[in-house]
Amino acid sequence: MSARIGEVLQLDIGNLNFDADPVEICFPGKNTKNGQGGLTFIFQKAAQAVKEWIKVRNAYVRMNPHKIFPRTRLYHS
């Protein structure tokens, strides 16, 4: 599955399965253009980058703690 940027921005932390190898990303149908959910995978290096981002994201932007990425521009304070 390939994902649109809007679909990626809608991801919650719970949509990633860091325990799987490779790491799974589940896209719920409610967040996709065609209404059908999907599953894709990322390599460990990308998963590690996402984990690091989750640790430091609050230093850059205030956001919903369940979301992975902000829906607005990032501003460094």
Secondary structure, DSSP 8 states (H G I E B T S, - for coil): ----HHHHHT-BGGGEETTSSSEEEEE-GGGSTTS--EEEEE-HHHHHHHHHHHHHGGGT----TTBSS-SS-----
